[in-house]
Structure formats: structure tokens, C-alpha cells
Amino acid sequence: MTYLVNDKCIKCKHTDCVEVCPVDCFYEGENMLVINPSECIDCGVCVPECPEEAIISDNDISLGDSSVDWYKYNEEKSLVWPNITEKKEPYPEYETYQVMEDRIKFLEE
């Protein structure tokens, strides 16, 4: 089992999860974070830190927008996005996006 980030992180990008990760397996895109599933040690300490509930178990991979393979997305993006190890301010105006049901349209390709 590993943990992944889904579409609930898009345009919110809280980084409380990054601060507690013991193996620094988070990577930062322009408007969301991902987890490298090969680096994640499945400890789960990041899950309760995410106010958006955007961190899911790969057992719950169907959570979030089902048109995206979240395992593959996290894996691919973690290989090209920079590693993030310190907490930052959330995405500007994140409150606006918290209530959006279709954040997937902002998914970085």
C-alpha cells in the first residue's frame, strides 16, 4: 500500500503534509502536490494533516475524479516535479477552489 494525492489538492496545495513526511516523498507542481509511490513508506502521518482530504490510499484509488489513474499520475509527476520538503503558503485564493466539484479541469498535464 502507498498513499497518493488526488484532485482535491488542485488549486489548494496546502503543505502541512510535507512538513510531517519522514521520507520527503512529496513533489510540487504549479497548482498541486503529488507523492512518489516508490518513496512513500505507507506510514500515513500525512493523511490527517491534509485539510482537503486529498491524500488517499492506493486501495482507495477510485476516490477523486475516476477519469484519472491517480497512481500513475503521482508516479509520473513525481519524476519531473521538484521535491518539496518545507511547508509553504497554500495556493492563492484556495478558498475559492475548495468548494469546486470539478477541479479536474485544472489538472496539470
Secondary structure, 3 states (H helix, E strand, C coil): CCEEECHHHCCCCCCHHHHHCCCCCEEECCCCEEECCCCCCCCCCCHHHCCCCCEEEHHHCCCCCCCCCHHHHHHHHHCCCCECCCCCCCCCCHHHHHCCCCHHHHCCC
